[in-house]
Amino acid sequence: MDFRVLGPVEVGPVRREHGLGTPKQRTVLSALLLNANHIVSVDQLTTVLWDGRPPRSAMANVYSYVAGVRRLLDGAGEAGRDRLITRMPGYVLRVRSGELDLSVFDQLAHRGQAALRRSELELAADCLGRALAVWRGRPLEDVRVTSALMAPITALEGRRIDVLNDLIQARLRLGQHKEVVGDLRELIALAPLSELTWSQFMFALYRSGRKAEALGAFLDARRTMISQAGVEPSAYLRRVHQAMLTGTPSAELLEHCWRG
């Protein structure tokens, strides 16, 4: 049985939105999956559902939504039975190894990052690329996000950016400069003030034979930093730009692009 939260929420063979019940039932399911194999208390579910402003019937409503999730799982067949158990002061949704996309992502990411630290670049790139391929969109994409869910979603999105940065580092060190240009554009859109990302983008363009675009990227970085933060690029980024202007970027200078 499979469970997915890195995109629209999906459970086993039940993939269509209406098949997961009411919006609040999907919220309860999401909270349980984000904390799979750990107790989620009734108080936590109440906070997730109503942002600290529960109705008088909150307790009864929580029990109803949990019962709906249990019926959903039981309806998926033998694989779904006995997954949601009551354990004071709340509930535990039991998930096995390899069933939850979030766990698969974490395992592959940890393996890839460990390989990167050992400079096993091909293994790192393979694991990190497979980790990112697990994502299908924004976490809990089809669930109404309350403030209590925003923090874990933001943390997951930050984790994805970290893994993408590590994948780019591995691929740059493998000499795959052309292949990372698109990923770096995505990172710049997500973190437009990151000088590391801008330097990597310039480096990838330069080593791909696109010197004019690499120089233009520096001007784009400068405009972005001035308009959004009121600061000029650092001395390092200016040195990279100057070295590219003269066609003499040293290996030592460009090495910073993957060391950070």
FIROTI-299719 format. One record per residue (C-alpha): residue number from 0; x, y, z. Coordinates in Angstrom, 1 decimal. Example, Ala and Ser with C-alpha at 12.3 -4.5 7.8 and 13.67 -1.06 7.14 Angstrom:
2
0,12.3,-4.5,7.8
1,13.7,-1.1,7.1
***
This chain:
260
0,0.0,0.0,0.0
1,1.4,3.4,-0.9
2,0.9,6.8,0.7
3,1.8,10.1,-0.8
4,2.0,13.6,0.6
5,4.6,15.2,-1.7
6,2.0,16.6,-4.0
7,-1.7,15.8,-3.9
8,-2.5,13.4,-1.0
9,-3.0,9.9,-2.2
10,-3.6,6.6,-0.4
11,-3.2,3.2,-2.0
12,-5.5,2.7,-5.0
13,-7.7,5.7,-3.8
14,-6.3,8.6,-5.8
15,-9.2,10.8,-6.8
16,-9.8,13.7,-4.5
17,-13.4,12.9,-3.6
18,-12.3,9.4,-2.7
19,-10.5,10.7,0.4
20,-13.5,12.1,2.0
21,-14.4,15.6,3.2
22,-11.8,18.4,3.2
23,-11.4,18.1,7.0
24,-11.0,14.3,6.8
25,-8.2,14.9,4.3
26,-6.6,17.3,6.7
27,-6.7,14.7,9.5
28,-5.3,12.1,7.1
29,-2.5,14.5,6.1
30,-1.6,15.3,9.7
31,-1.4,11.5,10.5
32,0.8,10.8,7.4
33,3.2,13.7,8.2
34,3.6,12.0,11.6
35,3.4,8.4,10.4
36,4.3,5.8,13.1
37,4.1,8.5,15.8
38,1.2,9.5,18.1
39,-0.9,12.4,17.0
40,-2.9,13.7,19.9
41,-6.5,14.8,19.7
42,-5.4,18.2,20.8
43,-2.9,18.3,17.8
44,-5.6,17.3,15.4
45,-8.0,20.0,16.8
46,-5.3,22.6,16.3
47,-4.6,21.5,12.7
48,-8.3,21.5,11.9
49,-9.4,24.8,13.4
50,-6.2,26.9,14.0
51,-6.9,27.2,17.7
52,-10.5,28.3,17.3
53,-12.4,24.9,17.6
54,-16.2,24.7,17.7
55,-17.9,23.3,20.8
56,-18.4,20.0,18.9
57,-14.6,19.7,18.1
58,-14.0,16.5,20.0
59,-17.0,14.7,18.4
60,-16.0,16.0,15.0
61,-12.4,14.8,15.4
62,-13.7,11.3,16.3
63,-15.9,11.4,13.2
64,-13.1,12.4,10.9
65,-10.8,9.7,12.3
66,-13.5,7.1,11.9
67,-13.8,8.3,8.3
68,-10.0,7.8,7.7
69,-10.2,4.4,9.3
70,-13.1,3.4,6.9
71,-11.1,4.7,4.0
72,-8.1,2.5,4.9
73,-10.2,-0.5,5.6
74,-11.9,-0.1,2.3
75,-8.5,-0.4,0.5
76,-8.5,-4.1,1.4
77,-6.3,-6.3,3.5
78,-3.3,-4.0,3.2
79,-5.2,-1.1,4.8
80,-6.7,-2.9,7.8
81,-5.3,-2.2,11.3
82,-3.3,0.7,10.0
83,-4.9,3.4,12.2
84,-4.8,2.5,15.8
85,-5.9,4.4,18.9
86,-3.1,5.1,21.3
87,-3.6,7.6,24.1
88,-3.8,10.5,23.9
89,-4.6,10.2,20.2
90,-3.9,8.0,17.1
91,-1.1,6.4,15.2
92,-1.1,5.7,11.5
93,1.2,2.8,10.8
94,3.2,2.9,7.7
95,5.8,0.3,6.5
96,9.2,1.0,5.0
97,9.0,2.2,1.4
98,5.2,2.9,1.5
99,5.3,6.7,2.3
100,6.8,9.0,-0.4
101,8.2,11.3,2.3
102,10.2,8.5,3.9
103,11.5,7.4,0.5
104,12.6,10.9,-0.2
105,14.4,11.2,3.1
106,16.1,7.9,2.7
107,17.4,8.6,-0.8
108,18.4,12.2,0.2
109,20.4,11.0,3.2
110,22.1,8.3,1.1
111,22.9,10.9,-1.6
112,24.2,13.5,0.8
113,26.4,10.9,2.5
114,27.9,9.9,-0.9
115,28.5,13.6,-1.7
116,30.5,14.0,1.5
117,32.6,11.0,0.5
118,33.0,12.5,-3.1
119,31.2,9.5,-4.6
120,29.7,11.9,-7.1
121,27.9,9.5,-9.5
122,26.2,7.7,-6.6
123,25.3,11.1,-5.0
124,23.8,12.4,-8.2
125,21.8,9.2,-8.7
126,20.3,9.1,-5.2
127,19.6,12.8,-5.0
128,18.0,12.8,-8.5
129,15.8,9.9,-7.5
130,14.8,11.6,-4.2
131,13.7,14.7,-6.1
132,11.7,12.6,-8.6
133,9.5,11.4,-5.8
134,8.0,14.9,-5.6
135,4.8,15.5,-7.6
136,4.0,19.1,-6.5
137,3.7,21.1,-3.4
138,3.3,19.0,-0.2
139,-0.4,18.4,0.6
140,-1.3,20.2,-2.6
141,-5.0,19.5,-2.5
142,-5.5,20.0,1.3
143,-6.7,23.2,2.9
144,-3.6,24.4,4.7
145,-4.0,25.8,8.2
146,-1.3,27.7,10.0
147,-0.5,24.5,12.0
148,0.3,22.7,8.7
149,2.3,25.6,7.2
150,5.4,25.0,9.3
151,5.9,21.4,8.2
152,5.1,22.2,4.6
153,7.6,25.1,4.7
154,10.2,22.8,6.2
155,9.7,20.1,3.5
156,10.0,22.7,0.8
157,13.2,23.9,2.3
158,14.5,20.3,2.5
159,13.7,19.9,-1.2
160,15.7,23.0,-2.0
161,18.7,21.7,0.0
162,18.6,18.4,-1.9
163,18.4,20.2,-5.2
164,21.4,22.3,-4.2
165,23.3,19.2,-3.4
166,22.4,17.5,-6.7
167,23.6,20.6,-8.6
168,26.8,20.5,-6.6
169,27.4,16.8,-7.5
170,26.6,17.4,-11.2
171,28.8,20.5,-11.4
172,31.7,18.4,-10.0
173,30.9,15.7,-12.6
174,31.2,18.3,-15.3
175,27.5,18.3,-16.2
176,27.4,22.0,-16.7
177,24.7,22.2,-19.4
178,22.4,19.8,-17.6
179,22.1,22.0,-14.4
180,21.3,25.3,-16.0
181,17.5,24.7,-15.9
182,17.7,23.6,-12.2
183,19.7,26.7,-11.3
184,17.1,28.9,-12.9
185,14.5,27.2,-10.7
186,16.6,27.8,-7.6
187,17.2,31.4,-8.5
188,13.4,31.9,-8.7
189,13.0,30.3,-5.3
190,16.0,32.0,-3.6
191,16.9,35.1,-5.7
192,19.3,36.5,-3.1
193,21.5,33.4,-2.9
194,25.0,34.3,-4.1
195,26.0,30.7,-4.1
196,23.2,29.9,-6.6
197,24.1,32.9,-8.8
198,27.7,31.9,-8.8
199,26.8,28.3,-9.8
200,24.5,29.7,-12.5
201,27.3,31.8,-13.9
202,29.8,29.0,-13.7
203,27.4,26.5,-15.4
204,26.7,29.0,-18.3
205,30.4,29.8,-18.6
206,31.5,26.2,-18.8
207,28.7,25.5,-21.3
208,30.3,27.9,-23.7
209,27.7,30.6,-23.0
210,30.0,33.4,-21.8
211,27.8,36.3,-22.8
212,24.9,34.8,-20.8
213,27.2,34.2,-17.8
214,28.2,37.8,-17.8
215,24.5,38.8,-18.2
216,23.6,36.7,-15.2
217,25.9,38.8,-13.1
218,24.1,41.9,-14.1
219,20.8,40.2,-13.3
220,22.1,39.2,-9.9
221,23.3,42.7,-9.2
222,19.9,44.2,-10.2
223,18.1,41.7,-8.0
224,20.2,42.3,-5.0
225,20.0,46.1,-5.2
226,16.2,46.1,-5.8
227,15.3,43.4,-3.2
228,18.0,43.9,-0.5
229,19.6,47.2,-1.2
230,23.1,45.7,-1.4
231,25.8,45.2,-4.1
232,27.1,41.7,-4.9
233,29.9,40.5,-2.7
234,33.6,40.8,-3.5
235,33.6,37.1,-4.4
236,30.9,37.4,-7.0
237,32.5,40.5,-8.5
238,35.8,38.6,-8.7
239,34.1,35.7,-10.6
240,32.5,38.3,-13.0
241,35.8,40.0,-13.6
242,37.6,36.7,-14.2
243,34.9,35.7,-16.7
244,35.3,39.1,-18.4
245,39.0,38.5,-19.0
246,38.5,34.8,-19.7
247,40.8,33.7,-16.8
248,38.7,32.1,-14.1
249,41.0,30.0,-12.0
250,40.0,26.5,-10.7
251,40.4,27.8,-7.2
252,38.1,30.7,-7.8
253,35.3,28.6,-9.4
254,35.7,25.8,-6.9
255,33.7,27.9,-4.4
256,30.7,27.4,-6.6
257,30.3,23.9,-5.3
258,31.8,24.3,-1.8
259,29.5,27.2,-0.8
***
